[in-house]
Amino acid sequence: MEKYAVPLILGTLALVIGIALKLFVGRRVFYRRNAAGSEGFKNYRNALITPFVESILTKIGGLLIIFGLLCFLWAWIK
């Protein structure tokens, strides 16, 4: 069991960080919406940069979740 501790720890860490990233981005998007349902930004630059960075973070979070699940699967099969 000791030799499978590394994939389990890595998988758990990746899964937790991936879920946290997706929740963080989703919360930011939720609280940025106004009463009309549109997103409000201070200026044009923030309107371009913020969704771009958040989409990259969401994709990284999804990849981390997949990696964490694959680590769990690998440790479970072995």
N, C-alpha and C positions, 0 to 999 in steps of 0.2 A: 504494500500500500504506500510505502514511503516514496517510491519512484514515481507514483502518480500524483504526488502532492503538488508538484510544480504546475502541471496543467490545470489542476483544480483551483489553485490559488490564482493563476493567470486568468483562467476563465471567469472566476468570480469577480476579480478586479475589473476585467474588461466589460463584463455584464453590468456591473454597478456603475461604472463610468459612462458606458453607453446609454443606459437608462437615464442617468442624471443629466447628460447632455441634451437628450431629447426632451426631457421635462423642463429643463432650463429654457431652451429655445421656445417651446410651446407656451410657457408662462409669459415670456417676454412678448410674444406675438399677441396673446390674449389681452394683456394689460395695455397694449399699445392701441387697441381698437377703441373708437369713440362710440357715441350713442347711435350714430348712423351705420356703424359696422365697418367703416373704412379705417385704415391705419393712418395715424397722424405722426408726422415727422417734423422736426424743427426746420430743416432746410433741405434743399435738393440733394446735396451730397449725402446726408444721412439716409435719404430715401433710396439712394442707389447702393450705398455701401452696406447698410444694415441687413437687408434681405439677402444679399450675396454672402455675407459672412455667416448669417444664420443658416442658409442652405448648406454651406460647407460643413458647419458644425453638426447639422442634422444628419448629413451623409456619413460623417465620421462616427457619430453615435450609432447609426444603423450598422455600420461595418464592425464596430466594437461589440455590438450585441451578437451579431452573427459569429464573430470570432470566439466570443465567450461560450456560445452554445456549441460550437465545434470542438472547443477544448473539453467541455463537459462530455460530449459524445465520445471523443477520443479516449478520455480517461475511463469512461464507462465500458467501452468495447474492450480495451486492453485489460 
